[in-house]
Amino acid sequence: MQLLPGFRDFFPEDCAQRNYILATWREVARRYGFVEYDGPVLEPIELYRKKSGGELVGQLFDFVDKGERHVAMRPEMTPTLARMVAARERDFKKPLKWFCVPQFFRYEKQQRGRLREFYQLNCDLIGEASASADAELLALLIDMLRAFGLSQQDFVVRVSDRNAWCQFALNRGVSEERLLDFLAVIDKWERASREESGRRLAEFGLTPEDIEQFLASPGPEADHLKSLAADLKARGLDGYIELDLTIVRGLAYYTGFVFEVFDRAKSERALAGGGRYDRLIELMSDGKLSLPALGFGMGDVVLANLIQDIPAAKSLRDQWVAQQHAADVFVVLADENRRPEALGILQTLREAGYRTDYALAPAKVGKQFQQAEHRGATLAVVIGQEWPAVKLKHLARREESTIDQTELLTALSPLLAKS
Ligand code: HAM
């Protein structure tokens, strides 16, 4: 039986990496005062048809359930979040700073950085329209990536503003209704050939030269991005952002400020993307509630590729994983007759919260020490003929002491205290 294309088995080493990514996402989001939420894996398909729009609608994993409901597995969080906020907005103080780390499903063609199942960190800030919210979210995004050991040499946040393009298009006679179609051409600008873009622009009475001219001198809409840069400069983070108006994002709900993160080597697709969606909650509440909002999504697949390729990031991950997997104590049984006493000690140590392991089957002492090393144990407790005295060994420091078994917990604790 083969895996479905775009789906993954998570063997222990893959699970360890996934846990590392999720734990780091959670830790940094909390550092910025964000709280975690979640929603359902299945939603009515209409939620995505009406609210996500763009390419995503053609990528849904959807089916009709036994109650004749047409449902879709979640491909993103933003429509769900808008629904949740619209439902219980009054119960929460603004601004809301919420994050989640869900698994998503998109029927895309599998390729590097693109699967049919992936995890995505979402951080959203709701109820604050000022540019300082935009800067705060970018700072969180940048610090999130720095926490993985990625630096200014490794990634860049390309910031842009959809309004700049909407003004540009409206001034040149493109109708309101066709603005999203026009933005879709700009979204593909860097990936499509000049001829192909030219063909699609002709539908709007525009040429590639018009676009190139605008990119070279975008006009006053880009000013907002200057105030962002000033805020980030005060935090020492301005070196991570660049203005790039070719970013417009492929989802329908974005209203203005948008951004995407790319690796500097440009060997990957976007690592994260987001922006303002100031009208989505209003749409979700049939006009009853208007709340400005912005957020971003960061996928685990591209991030994992970068961690693998960038030595500083890889070494941080390896340290984390080794620490998670290591045993604190390995109980070495030097005299088979003392097995009941050794099991008693094992139980006491585990109940005290120490990660404790031992050889299940009788084995030579040397072999047991090898196993202790393999498990990354800090200490070994040797139980043998000296009972009720036991030997306590610090494996890395090669230090050894003999103590009474009743003193074990007291002797162990300072040796295992995290430095
Ligand atoms: P998105 O650009 O569709 O935005 O996805 C954000 C990130 O998720 C991408 O940059 C990419 O790293 C990852 N991603 C997307 N699709 C796949 C895939 N098929 N395989 C692997 N990784 C993938 C959104 O989803 C918005 N809802 C983000 C947002 C939150 N905007 C505001 N709040």
Boltz pocket constraint, residues with backbone or C-beta under 6 A from the ligand:
constraints:
  - pocket:
      binder: B
      contacts: [[A, 75], [A, 76], [A, 77], [A, 78], [A, 106], [A, 108], [A, 113], [A, 114], [A, 115], [A, 116], [A, 117], [A, 118], [A, 119], [A, 120], [A, 122], [A, 123], [A, 124], [A, 251], [A, 261], [A, 269], [A, 270], [A, 271], [A, 272], [A, 273], [A, 274], [A, 275], [A, 294], [A, 295], [A, 296], [A, 297], [A, 298], [A, 299], [A, 300], [A, 301], [A, 302]]
      max_distance: 6.0
